[in-house]
Amino acid sequence: MSHVYGFSTSLGYGLLVVSIIVGLILLFTKRKIFPLLYTASAALYAYGISFTIDRFHLSKTWILILLIFSGILMILIGMYLRGSSKKYKGR
């Protein structure tokens, strides 16, 4: 059985291109690299979620569970990275 994952792939590439353009505009106006990284990572996150939804044909309940789980995971990773950066800031 062959599936065509055209929607999630085209959505992913479109989001990535738009986010890199927005990130580059922010990079040139603010002279900082983190807006480019934030927009690119948000686009890749949206692509990953849309590909998972498209690939596994998830229902509304499973889509919400996936989004809640990934949100909690991102919060925990952010808290961990924030804690590890505070350790090295004092040196």
MMTF fields as JSON, N, C-alpha, C and O atoms, coordinates in Angstrom:
{
  "mmtfVersion": "1.0.0",
  "mmtfProducer": "UNKNOWN",
  "numBonds": 363,
  "numAtoms": 364,
  "numGroups": 91,
  "numChains": 1,
  "numModels": 1,
  "chainsPerModel": [1],
  "groupsPerChain": [91],
  "chainIdList": ["A"],
  "bondAtomList": [4, 2, 8, 6, 12, 10, 16, 14, 20, 18, 24, 22, 28, 26, 32, 30, 36, 34, 40, 38, 44, 42, 48, 46, 52, 50, 56, 54, 60, 58, 64, 62, 68, 66, 72, 70, 76, 74, 80, 78, 84, 82, 88, 86, 92, 90, 96, 94, 100, 98, 104, 102, 108, 106, 112, 110, 116, 114, 120, 118, 124, 122, 128, 126, 132, 130, 136, 134, 140, 138, 144, 142, 148, 146, 152, 150, 156, 154, 160, 158, 164, 162, 168, 166, 172, 170, 176, 174, 180, 178, 184, 182, 188, 186, 192, 190, 196, 194, 200, 198, 204, 202, 208, 206, 212, 210, 216, 214, 220, 218, 224, 222, 228, 226, 232, 230, 236, 234, 240, 238, 244, 242, 248, 246, 252, 250, 256, 254, 260, 258, 264, 262, 268, 266, 272, 270, 276, 274, 280, 278, 284, 282, 288, 286, 292, 290, 296, 294, 300, 298, 304, 302, 308, 306, 312, 310, 316, 314, 320, 318, 324, 322, 328, 326, 332, 330, 336, 334, 340, 338, 344, 342, 348, 346, 352, 350, 356, 354, 360, 358],
  "bondOrderList": [1, 1, 1, 1, 1, 1, 1, 1, 1, 1, 1, 1, 1, 1, 1, 1, 1, 1, 1, 1, 1, 1, 1, 1, 1, 1, 1, 1, 1, 1, 1, 1, 1, 1, 1, 1, 1, 1, 1, 1, 1, 1, 1, 1, 1, 1, 1, 1, 1, 1, 1, 1, 1, 1, 1, 1, 1, 1, 1, 1, 1, 1, 1, 1, 1, 1, 1, 1, 1, 1, 1, 1, 1, 1, 1, 1, 1, 1, 1, 1, 1, 1, 1, 1, 1, 1, 1, 1, 1, 1],
  "groupList": [{"groupName": "MET", "atomNameList": ["N", "CA", "C", "O"], "elementList": ["N", "C", "C", "O"], "formalChargeList": [0, 0, 0, 0], "bondAtomList": [1, 0, 2, 1, 3, 2], "bondOrderList": [1, 1, 2], "singleLetterCode": "M", "chemCompType": "L-PEPTIDE LINKING"}, {"groupName": "SER", "atomNameList": ["N", "CA", "C", "O"], "elementList": ["N", "C", "C", "O"], "formalChargeList": [0, 0, 0, 0], "bondAtomList": [1, 0, 2, 1, 3, 2], "bondOrderList": [1, 1, 2], "singleLetterCode": "S", "chemCompType": "L-PEPTIDE LINKING"}, {"groupName": "HIS", "atomNameList": ["N", "CA", "C", "O"], "elementList": ["N", "C", "C", "O"], "formalChargeList": [0, 0, 0, 0], "bondAtomList": [1, 0, 2, 1, 3, 2], "bondOrderList": [1, 1, 2], "singleLetterCode": "H", "chemCompType": "L-PEPTIDE LINKING"}, {"groupName": "VAL", "atomNameList": ["N", "CA", "C", "O"], "elementList": ["N", "C", "C", "O"], "formalChargeList": [0, 0, 0, 0], "bondAtomList": [1, 0, 2, 1, 3, 2], "bondOrderList": [1, 1, 2], "singleLetterCode": "V", "chemCompType": "L-PEPTIDE LINKING"}, {"groupName": "TYR", "atomNameList": ["N", "CA", "C", "O"], "elementList": ["N", "C", "C", "O"], "formalChargeList": [0, 0, 0, 0], "bondAtomList": [1, 0, 2, 1, 3, 2], "bondOrderList": [1, 1, 2], "singleLetterCode": "Y", "chemCompType": "L-PEPTIDE LINKING"}, {"groupName": "GLY", "atomNameList": ["N", "CA", "C", "O"], "elementList": ["N", "C", "C", "O"], "formalChargeList": [0, 0, 0, 0], "bondAtomList": [1, 0, 2, 1, 3, 2], "bondOrderList": [1, 1, 2], "singleLetterCode": "G", "chemCompType": "PEPTIDE LINKING"}, {"groupName": "PHE", "atomNameList": ["N", "CA", "C", "O"], "elementList": ["N", "C", "C", "O"], "formalChargeList": [0, 0, 0, 0], "bondAtomList": [1, 0, 2, 1, 3, 2], "bondOrderList": [1, 1, 2], "singleLetterCode": "F", "chemCompType": "L-PEPTIDE LINKING"}, {"groupName": "THR", "atomNameList": ["N", "CA", "C", "O"], "elementList": ["N", "C", "C", "O"], "formalChargeList": [0, 0, 0, 0], "bondAtomList": [1, 0, 2, 1, 3, 2], "bondOrderList": [1, 1, 2], "singleLetterCode": "T", "chemCompType": "L-PEPTIDE LINKING"}, {"groupName": "LEU", "atomNameList": ["N", "CA", "C", "O"], "elementList": ["N", "C", "C", "O"], "formalChargeList": [0, 0, 0, 0], "bondAtomList": [1, 0, 2, 1, 3, 2], "bondOrderList": [1, 1, 2], "singleLetterCode": "L", "chemCompType": "L-PEPTIDE LINKING"}, {"groupName": "ILE", "atomNameList": ["N", "CA", "C", "O"], "elementList": ["N", "C", "C", "O"], "formalChargeList": [0, 0, 0, 0], "bondAtomList": [1, 0, 2, 1, 3, 2], "bondOrderList": [1, 1, 2], "singleLetterCode": "I", "chemCompType": "L-PEPTIDE LINKING"}, {"groupName": "LYS", "atomNameList": ["N", "CA", "C", "O"], "elementList": ["N", "C", "C", "O"], "formalChargeList": [0, 0, 0, 0], "bondAtomList": [1, 0, 2, 1, 3, 2], "bondOrderList": [1, 1, 2], "singleLetterCode": "K", "chemCompType": "L-PEPTIDE LINKING"}, {"groupName": "ARG", "atomNameList": ["N", "CA", "C", "O"], "elementList": ["N", "C", "C", "O"], "formalChargeList": [0, 0, 0, 0], "bondAtomList": [1, 0, 2, 1, 3, 2], "bondOrderList": [1, 1, 2], "singleLetterCode": "R", "chemCompType": "L-PEPTIDE LINKING"}, {"groupName": "PRO", "atomNameList": ["N", "CA", "C", "O"], "elementList": ["N", "C", "C", "O"], "formalChargeList": [0, 0, 0, 0], "bondAtomList": [1, 0, 2, 1, 3, 2], "bondOrderList": [1, 1, 2], "singleLetterCode": "P", "chemCompType": "L-PEPTIDE LINKING"}, {"groupName": "ALA", "atomNameList": ["N", "CA", "C", "O"], "elementList": ["N", "C", "C", "O"], "formalChargeList": [0, 0, 0, 0], "bondAtomList": [1, 0, 2, 1, 3, 2], "bondOrderList": [1, 1, 2], "singleLetterCode": "A", "chemCompType": "L-PEPTIDE LINKING"}, {"groupName": "ASP", "atomNameList": ["N", "CA", "C", "O"], "elementList": ["N", "C", "C", "O"], "formalChargeList": [0, 0, 0, 0], "bondAtomList": [1, 0, 2, 1, 3, 2], "bondOrderList": [1, 1, 2], "singleLetterCode": "D", "chemCompType": "L-PEPTIDE LINKING"}, {"groupName": "TRP", "atomNameList": ["N", "CA", "C", "O"], "elementList": ["N", "C", "C", "O"], "formalChargeList": [0, 0, 0, 0], "bondAtomList": [1, 0, 2, 1, 3, 2], "bondOrderList": [1, 1, 2], "singleLetterCode": "W", "chemCompType": "L-PEPTIDE LINKING"}],
  "groupTypeList": [0, 1, 2, 3, 4, 5, 6, 1, 7, 1, 8, 5, 4, 5, 8, 8, 3, 3, 1, 9, 9, 3, 5, 8, 9, 8, 8, 6, 7, 10, 11, 10, 9, 6, 12, 8, 8, 4, 7, 13, 1, 13, 13, 8, 4, 13, 4, 5, 9, 1, 6, 7, 9, 14, 11, 6, 2, 8, 1, 10, 7, 15, 9, 8, 9, 8, 8, 9, 6, 1, 5, 9, 8, 0, 9, 8, 9, 5, 0, 4, 8, 11, 5, 1, 1, 10, 10, 4, 10, 5, 11],
  "groupIdList": [1, 2, 3, 4, 5, 6, 7, 8, 9, 10, 11, 12, 13, 14, 15, 16, 17, 18, 19, 20, 21, 22, 23, 24, 25, 26, 27, 28, 29, 30, 31, 32, 33, 34, 35, 36, 37, 38, 39, 40, 41, 42, 43, 44, 45, 46, 47, 48, 49, 50, 51, 52, 53, 54, 55, 56, 57, 58, 59, 60, 61, 62, 63, 64, 65, 66, 67, 68, 69, 70, 71, 72, 73, 74, 75, 76, 77, 78, 79, 80, 81, 82, 83, 84, 85, 86, 87, 88, 89, 90, 91],
  "secStructList": [7, 7, 7, 7, 7, 2, 2, 2, 2, 2, 2, 2, 2, 2, 2, 2, 2, 2, 2, 2, 2, 2, 2, 2, 2, 2, 2, 2, 2, 2, 7, 7, 1, 2, 2, 2, 2, 2, 2, 2, 2, 2, 2, 2, 2, 2, 2, 2, 2, 2, 2, 2, 2, 2, 2, 2, 6, 7, 7, 2, 2, 2, 2, 2, 2, 2, 2, 2, 2, 2, 2, 2, 2, 2, 2, 2, 2, 2, 2, 2, 2, 2, 2, 2, 2, 2, 2, 2, 2, 6, 7],
  "xCoordList": [0.847, 0.0, 0.893, 1.686, 0.763, 1.615, 0.793, -0.346, 1.405, 0.762, 1.574, 2.795, 0.892, 1.572, 1.46, 0.358, 2.6, 2.623, 2.938, 3.812, 2.228, 2.496, 2.112, 2.783, 1.03, 0.568, 1.584, 1.971, 2.016, 2.934, 4.301, 4.957, 4.739, 6.045, 6.027, 6.936, 4.998, 4.93, 4.7, 5.236, 3.906, 3.701, 5.014, 5.334, 5.764, 7.035, 8.038, 8.672, 8.187, 9.119, 8.659, 9.473, 7.36, 6.839, 7.06, 7.488, 6.77, 7.003, 8.476, 8.832, 9.333, 10.763, 11.286, 12.059, 10.878, 11.337, 10.832, 11.597, 9.555, 9.003, 9.682, 9.992, 9.914, 10.548, 11.999, 12.47, 12.702, 14.08, 14.101, 14.97, 13.171, 13.096, 12.782, 13.423, 11.787, 11.447, 12.633, 12.95, 13.279, 14.446, 15.589, 16.264, 15.817, 16.88, 16.556, 17.443, 15.289, 14.891, 15.141, 15.67, 14.756, 15.013, 16.503, 16.955, 17.265, 18.709, 19.35, 20.21, 18.942, 19.54, 19.059, 19.782, 17.85, 17.366, 17.825, 18.142, 17.865, 18.22, 19.68, 20.182, 20.374, 21.783, 22.0, 23.043, 21.015, 21.137, 20.698, 19.807, 21.328, 21.065, 19.869, 19.264, 19.508, 18.475, 17.098, 16.375, 16.665, 15.357, 15.326, 14.301, 16.448, 16.522, 16.393, 15.692, 17.06, 16.986, 15.605, 15.112, 14.977, 13.635, 12.618, 11.808, 12.656, 11.673, 11.908, 10.947, 13.149, 13.428, 13.019, 12.469, 13.279, 12.89, 11.372, 10.842, 10.672, 9.209, 8.648, 7.671, 9.259, 8.804, 9.063, 8.217, 10.214, 10.503, 9.598, 9.225, 9.248, 8.303, 6.932, 6.321, 6.454, 5.157, 5.195, 4.217, 6.313, 6.449, 6.424, 5.769, 7.113, 7.132, 5.758, 5.373, 5.021, 3.66, 2.748, 1.98, 2.82, 1.936, 2.283, 1.389, 3.573, 3.947, 3.434, 2.957, 3.532, 3.046, 1.539, 1.044, 0.816, -0.641, -0.985, -1.879, -0.27, -0.536, -0.122, -0.817, 0.979, 1.52, 0.672, 0.41, 0.243, -0.469, -1.989, -2.697, -2.495, -3.94, -4.605, -5.509, -4.15, -4.614, -5.98, -6.32, -6.747, -8.038, -7.824, -6.702, -8.907, -8.804, -8.256, -7.465, -8.67, -8.214, -6.71, -6.001, -6.226, -4.798, -3.963, -2.821, -4.522, -3.81, -3.632, -2.55, -4.695, -4.582, -3.6, -2.816, -3.638, -2.695, -1.262, -0.369, -1.038, 0.299, 0.781, 1.935, -0.088, 0.294, 0.557, 1.492, -0.265, -0.05, 1.262, 2.042, 1.505, 2.736, 3.968, 4.944, 3.925, 5.093, 5.277, 6.411, 4.197, 4.313, 4.951, 5.82, 4.509, 5.105, 6.571, 7.406, 6.888, 8.278, 9.143, 10.261, 8.643, 9.399, 9.582, 10.647, 8.571, 8.69, 9.759, 10.576, 9.76, 10.75, 12.17, 13.115, 12.313, 13.631, 14.101, 15.275, 13.2, 13.552, 13.953, 14.896, 13.235, 13.598, 14.953, 15.74, 15.231, 16.521, 17.655, 18.682, 17.458, 18.508, 18.702, 19.826, 17.631, 17.756, 18.559, 19.386, 18.326, 19.063, 20.528, 21.379, 20.841, 22.242, 22.972, 24.185, 22.263, 22.933, 23.217, 24.167, 22.411, 22.662, 23.939, 24.64, 24.241, 25.444, 26.688, 27.628, 26.694, 27.883, 27.973, 29.028, 26.912, 26.914, 27.787, 28.386, 27.867, 28.608, 30.105, 30.827, 30.604, 32.054, 32.756, 33.975],
  "yCoordList": [-1.178, 0.0, 1.242, 1.443, 2.047, 3.24, 4.478, 4.638, 5.335, 6.587, 7.75, 7.669, 8.801, 10.017, 11.015, 11.393, 11.441, 12.38, 13.779, 14.465, 14.185, 15.465, 16.651, 17.683, 16.514, 17.647, 18.017, 19.18, 17.045, 17.365, 17.768, 18.626, 17.174, 17.539, 18.95, 19.733, 19.289, 20.639, 21.669, 22.776, 21.315, 22.21, 22.425, 23.55, 21.358, 21.46, 22.327, 23.193, 22.101, 22.929, 24.38, 25.3, 24.582, 25.947, 26.68, 27.834, 26.017, 26.629, 26.909, 27.951, 25.981, 26.179, 27.356, 28.164, 27.463, 28.571, 29.903, 30.862, 29.966, 31.21, 31.574, 32.741, 30.575, 30.88, 31.32, 32.179, 30.758, 31.201, 32.617, 33.405, 32.956, 34.326, 35.306, 36.35, 34.963, 35.823, 35.912, 36.986, 34.773, 34.769, 35.604, 36.294, 35.55, 36.377, 37.864, 38.682, 38.212, 39.615, 40.069, 41.157, 39.227, 39.57, 39.603, 40.42, 38.718, 38.693, 39.988, 40.542, 40.47, 41.689, 42.946, 43.941, 42.914, 44.104, 44.147, 45.22, 43.002, 42.975, 42.631, 42.846, 42.099, 41.695, 40.603, 40.569, 39.704, 38.572, 37.315, 37.361, 36.188, 34.943, 34.179, 33.387, 34.395, 33.556, 33.678, 32.682, 34.827, 34.804, 33.855, 33.231, 33.746, 32.811, 31.375, 30.567, 31.064, 29.711, 29.398, 28.282, 30.365, 30.153, 29.898, 28.977, 30.702, 30.526, 29.231, 28.564, 28.864, 27.608, 26.407, 25.437, 26.462, 25.338, 25.232, 24.123, 26.347, 26.303, 25.699, 24.951, 26.019, 25.451, 23.952, 23.194, 23.521, 22.091, 21.34, 20.195, 21.972, 21.375, 21.206, 20.143, 22.24, 22.161, 21.107, 20.389, 21.014, 19.987, 18.595, 17.698, 18.404, 17.096, 16.659, 15.503, 17.581, 17.252, 16.972, 16.01, 17.795, 17.578, 16.287, 15.607, 15.938, 14.681, 13.495, 12.515, 13.579, 12.491, 12.32, 11.196, 13.425, 13.361, 12.766, 11.927, 13.206, 12.732, 11.273, 10.504, 10.898, 9.542, 8.495, 7.432, 8.777, 7.774, 7.958, 7.22, 8.92, 9.162, 9.236, 8.46, 10.165, 10.283, 10.955, 11.804, 10.562, 11.201, 12.458, 12.758, 13.186, 14.439, 14.211, 15.011, 13.131, 12.842, 12.589, 13.119, 11.786, 11.478, 12.685, 12.823, 13.561, 14.79, 15.657, 16.196, 15.794, 16.58, 15.95, 16.657, 14.621, 13.94, 14.157, 14.404, 14.067, 14.293, 15.714, 15.916, 16.694, 18.09, 18.37, 19.095, 17.798, 17.99, 17.349, 17.955, 16.119, 15.425, 16.168, 16.328, 16.62, 17.321, 18.676, 19.12, 19.337, 20.604, 20.423, 21.198, 19.38, 19.099, 18.73, 19.146, 17.955, 17.583, 18.811, 18.909, 19.738, 20.96, 21.821, 22.407, 21.906, 22.667, 22.055, 22.776, 20.729, 20.063, 20.219, 20.427, 20.12, 20.312, 21.749, 21.979, 22.712, 24.112, 24.38, 25.129, 23.768, 23.946, 23.319, 23.873, 22.168, 21.518, 22.362, 22.566, 22.845, 23.653, 24.986, 25.481, 25.574, 26.816, 26.584, 27.417, 25.476, 25.158, 24.904, 25.299, 24.244, 23.965, 25.22, 25.326, 26.169, 27.401, 28.318, 29.099, 28.24, 29.046, 28.594, 29.406, 27.282, 26.762, 27.367, 27.735, 27.471, 27.939, 29.45, 29.979, 30.15, 31.619, 32.231, 33.286, 31.586, 32.146, 32.034, 32.678, 31.251, 31.054, 32.225, 32.194],
  "zCoordList": [0.0, 0.0, 0.0, 0.92, -1.006, -1.064, -0.73, -1.169, 0.054, 0.449, -0.096, -0.234, -0.395, -0.825, 0.306, 0.703, 0.824, 1.938, 1.425, 1.954, 0.409, -0.219, 0.633, 0.604, 1.398, 2.191, 3.261, 3.374, 4.04, 5.138, 4.612, 5.203, 3.525, 2.973, 2.421, 2.696, 1.639, 1.087, 2.189, 2.124, 3.201, 4.331, 5.081, 5.467, 5.286, 5.997, 5.264, 5.867, 3.964, 3.191, 3.13, 3.22, 2.977, 2.933, 4.244, 4.248, 5.357, 6.671, 6.911, 7.461, 6.499, 6.712, 5.903, 6.418, 4.646, 3.807, 4.354, 4.457, 4.703, 5.255, 6.565, 6.804, 7.417, 8.707, 8.535, 9.28, 7.585, 7.357, 6.806, 7.179, 5.933, 5.418, 6.545, 6.663, 7.38, 8.523, 9.487, 9.997, 9.726, 10.608, 10.074, 10.837, 8.762, 8.171, 8.267, 8.513, 8.073, 8.227, 9.662, 9.894, 10.625, 12.024, 12.334, 13.136, 11.701, 11.904, 11.428, 12.112, 10.27, 9.741, 10.455, 10.505, 11.009, 11.71, 13.16, 13.673, 13.829, 15.248, 15.499, 16.602, 14.491, 14.59, 15.635, 16.287, 15.8, 16.706, 15.975, 15.127, 16.305, 15.594, 16.152, 15.429, 17.425, 18.025, 17.383, 17.388, 16.824, 16.138, 14.942, 14.668, 14.231, 13.111, 13.6, 12.991, 14.681, 15.228, 15.783, 15.619, 16.434, 16.983, 15.876, 15.979, 14.827, 13.755, 12.995, 12.613, 12.768, 12.069, 12.923, 12.401, 14.219, 15.07, 15.203, 15.278, 15.233, 15.275, 13.989, 14.029, 12.855, 11.587, 11.533, 11.059, 12.009, 12.014, 12.987, 12.731, 14.089, 15.036, 14.374, 14.476, 13.703, 13.022, 11.919, 11.71, 11.219, 10.174, 10.794, 10.263, 11.889, 12.537, 12.997, 12.82, 13.586, 14.036, 12.847, 12.874, 11.808, 10.659, 9.926, 9.421, 9.86, 9.229, 10.03, 9.457, 11.358, 12.206, 12.058, 11.981, 12.02, 11.842, 10.48, 10.369, 9.447, 8.095, 7.924, 7.259, 8.507, 8.327, 9.028, 8.464, 10.24, 11.021, 11.014, 11.698, 10.261, 10.128, 11.507, 11.816, 12.312, 13.693, 13.771, 12.947, 14.769, 15.016, 15.855, 16.262, 16.108, 16.866, 18.272, 18.771, 18.902, 20.264, 20.287, 21.143, 19.353, 19.324, 18.923, 19.363, 18.091, 17.733, 18.976, 19.208, 19.777, 21.016, 21.995, 22.627, 22.125, 23.015, 22.538, 23.349, 21.228, 20.666, 20.93, 21.306, 20.736, 20.972, 22.45, 22.79, 23.326, 24.765, 25.198, 25.933, 24.739, 25.097, 24.588, 25.32, 23.34, 22.797, 23.474, 23.652, 23.852, 24.58, 25.941, 26.34, 26.663, 27.974, 27.82, 28.624, 26.796, 26.551, 26.263, 26.768, 25.464, 25.163, 26.411, 26.601, 27.254, 28.504, 29.399, 29.972, 29.524, 30.366, 29.82, 30.581, 28.506, 27.904, 28.113, 28.401, 27.972, 28.206, 29.637, 29.894, 30.58, 31.987, 32.281, 33.048, 31.678, 31.882, 31.303, 31.951, 30.088, 29.452, 30.167, 30.245, 30.69, 31.441, 32.714, 33.087, 33.372, 34.587, 34.323, 35.121, 33.205, 32.907, 32.445, 32.629, 31.85, 31.422, 32.608, 32.563, 33.671, 34.865, 35.57, 36.174, 35.491, 36.122, 35.496, 36.201, 34.174, 33.48, 33.395, 33.046, 33.699, 33.627, 34.716, 34.506, 35.869, 36.996, 36.863, 37.624, 35.938, 35.805, 35.215, 35.048]
}
